[in-house]
Amino acid sequence: MKTLTVDLGNRTYPIHIGSGLLQHAELIHPHIQGKTTTIVSNETIAPLYLDVLHKITSPYRNTDVILPDGEVYKTLEVEQQIFSQMLTARCDRKTTLFALGGGVVGDMTGFAAACYQRGIPFIQVPTTLLAMVDSSVGGKTGVNHPLGKNMIGAFYQPQCVLIDIDTLDTLDDQQLSAGLAEVIKYGFIRDLDFLNWLDQNMDKLLQRDKTALRYAIYRSCQHKAEIVAADEREAGQRALLNLGHTFGHAIETGMGYGKWLHGEAVSVGMVMAAELSQKMNWISKEAVQRVKNLLLKAKLPIEPPKAMSATQFSDLMSVDKKVQDGVLSLILMKSYGECIVSRDFDPVALQAVLSRE
Amino acid sequence: MKTLTVDLGNRTYPIHIGSGLLQHAELIHPHIQGKTTTIVSNETIAPLYLDVLHKITSPYRNTDVILPDGEVYKTLEVEQQIFSQMLTARCDRKTTLFALGGGVVGDMTGFAAACYQRGIPFIQVPTTLLAMVDSSVGGKTGVNHPLGKNMIGAFYQPQCVLIDIDTLDTLDDQQLSAGLAEVIKYGFIRDLDFLNWLDQNMDKLLQRDKTALRYAIYRSCQHKAEIVAADEREAGQRALLNLGHTFGHAIETGMGYGKWLHGEAVSVGMVMAAELSQKMNWISKEAVQRVKNLLLKAKLPIEPPKAMSATQFSDLMSVDKKVQDGVLSLILMKSYGECIVSRDFDPVALQAVLSRE
């Protein structure tokens, strides 16, 4: 097992990464203060791992809340159902919530923890690659709104993140690839060495080689922990983690939540960011090709959906959280392996990318 | 004008109290960072004060969100409508929200500010006595759940509280009395001198004498600011501010939100707390009578609704936020003018109070 720390003063917490960690109650128990727990999971994950987690929560009075599976259920209405079940079960301010599942379960459980009786502790137990390397770490929680993804939420940190990589055994190939998009993202943002490693080890990752997966997850979480510790509430560099996300969120919202996996939309978004960077001559056409090749190698899409017009992209991107006083910031590439946050992109070049000219 | 400060490190903010303050844009403008504002108000208050506030927001691109009036609309569903209007108006992370109204508008606007794009600034402009002396100060925000009052929310502090006591001119008598319940509460908790002053000046307050009102509001806010600064997230003494609230919330939820005004329910709740304290011989029967007399003088109810059984009280009180690991804390009276937080009350005496024996 390896342990990383997200260093946030009195809200500092550990990320444990390894095989078989769900067997180790001693990693979890120190983070539970009260006598009650609530496990939030979904219909897909619960049959696989709920029993194992029940062994950990057996010393406590536990309640299960099982959500329907999918991004389309990441809503305030479903959040209200979590609250109803918790109130019915007499959960109180000392109840510890567990998020057992992927990004949707993690984001919704974290937001439930942030809001239930104005805040209770929670623990992330991610079971998808995407949740392990990105959404379970850093305290971004929330739900979607019909008019925009992740528009309602809170910055709220967990007590602990427990990454048992054995849970990836049950992940389907499409979800595995979607997670790899966020792994590759760290390379594009700030780690050329990691990009080279990924290029050489992509086949192993797709074949679920545990050593390769553990390394990719550890390195990803290392980047995430470092960036979050430096800029918890995204006043500056944390925005880099949104590479591809403004385009990607527009695709997810525009196509209907759940039609595209988040990681797939981010993959296309990263290509669009690369293309915009190239049109402004920040990076070469060869660099764009390297971006595409690596994503293709991870079996990810690189073309935006034909159904989406440039106008629809523009409209959806105008409600992005990185718009301030009407001006959008984008994460763009300065070189292969280095990104910056910029408000100074060429709007004509952006239109060309959105129109696929 | 008088100004108090809520001292919370980098979240410190002022409370301005005086007549005609809504004419003074210079009090507000320093607290607005971006180029956009959104005013949240309700159907009753908007026709009275929206135009005045529009003068203050005129340098900014402003959006109005007008809610229906009443506690029954303090829900997650109505909160979602605020988000919809804000997204449609392209509000961003720099938009400043204004809460123009009473406690419901303040709580809902504060919670919207806490959650919209994971947190934006907001300013409290309370127009009811209750909101001025209690709910607009201290950062408790949120909505009701059908199973419990204020169960969903956040601790989220405003940038500034602007109390223009002239807005009390349009408050109806019942609402004025409801606000006085929270004013009297500060006396019961920790200020015998204030109780004596209130006893002598209650008629002036009911006649809306501005000097008396200003003093009562100032002294109430002083207590609130001091307690909140010492214990923002209610780990200890802040719970004292909940005197009468566990009983009161049960009445509000049990009778249906909006049937009883919050202050009226708290008035009865404080009498019940006094009666329980007396049954345990902490205070005398004479002290209970003084509690009742002062509340009666403020034209407040002192008897719980006949429709509510002891069982219904018990059930509703068991989801109170002061329950931890199944044990309820109550705020009880040690003497006339002094309260404590206690888990060591006599359950038989509590049953007797709930059964009105």
Chai-1 contact restraints between the chains, C-beta under 6 A:
chainA,res_idxA,chainB,res_idxB,connection_type,confidence,min_distance_angstrom,max_distance_angstrom,comment,restraint_id
A,G34,B,D325,contact,1.0,0.0,6.0,A-B,restraint_1
A,K35,B,D325,contact,1.0,0.0,6.0,A-B,restraint_2
A,L76,B,L76,contact,1.0,0.0,6.0,A-B,restraint_3
A,L76,B,Q80,contact,1.0,0.0,6.0,A-B,restraint_4
A,Q80,B,L76,contact,1.0,0.0,6.0,A-B,restraint_5
A,F83,B,H145,contact,1.0,0.0,6.0,A-B,restraint_6
A,F83,B,I152,contact,1.0,0.0,6.0,A-B,restraint_7
A,L87,B,L147,contact,1.0,0.0,6.0,A-B,restraint_8
A,L87,B,G148,contact,1.0,0.0,6.0,A-B,restraint_9
A,L87,B,V319,contact,1.0,0.0,6.0,A-B,restraint_10
A,D92,B,V323,contact,1.0,0.0,6.0,A-B,restraint_11
A,D92,B,Q324,contact,1.0,0.0,6.0,A-B,restraint_12
A,R93,B,K321,contact,1.0,0.0,6.0,A-B,restraint_13
A,K94,B,Q324,contact,1.0,0.0,6.0,A-B,restraint_14
A,K94,B,D325,contact,1.0,0.0,6.0,A-B,restraint_15
A,C115,B,I152,contact,1.0,0.0,6.0,A-B,restraint_16
A,Q117,B,K321,contact,1.0,0.0,6.0,A-B,restraint_17
A,R118,B,G153,contact,1.0,0.0,6.0,A-B,restraint_18
A,R118,B,A154,contact,1.0,0.0,6.0,A-B,restraint_19
A,R118,B,F155,contact,1.0,0.0,6.0,A-B,restraint_20
A,H145,B,F83,contact,1.0,0.0,6.0,A-B,restraint_21
A,L147,B,L87,contact,1.0,0.0,6.0,A-B,restraint_22
A,G148,B,L87,contact,1.0,0.0,6.0,A-B,restraint_23
A,I152,B,F83,contact,1.0,0.0,6.0,A-B,restraint_24
A,I152,B,C115,contact,1.0,0.0,6.0,A-B,restraint_25
A,G153,B,R118,contact,1.0,0.0,6.0,A-B,restraint_26
A,A154,B,R118,contact,1.0,0.0,6.0,A-B,restraint_27
A,F155,B,R118,contact,1.0,0.0,6.0,A-B,restraint_28
A,V319,B,L87,contact,1.0,0.0,6.0,A-B,restraint_29
A,K321,B,R93,contact,1.0,0.0,6.0,A-B,restraint_30
A,K321,B,Q117,contact,1.0,0.0,6.0,A-B,restraint_31
A,V323,B,D92,contact,1.0,0.0,6.0,A-B,restraint_32
A,Q324,B,D92,contact,1.0,0.0,6.0,A-B,restraint_33
A,Q324,B,K94,contact,1.0,0.0,6.0,A-B,restraint_34
A,D325,B,G34,contact,1.0,0.0,6.0,A-B,restraint_35
A,D325,B,K35,contact,1.0,0.0,6.0,A-B,restraint_36
A,D325,B,K94,contact,1.0,0.0,6.0,A-B,restraint_37
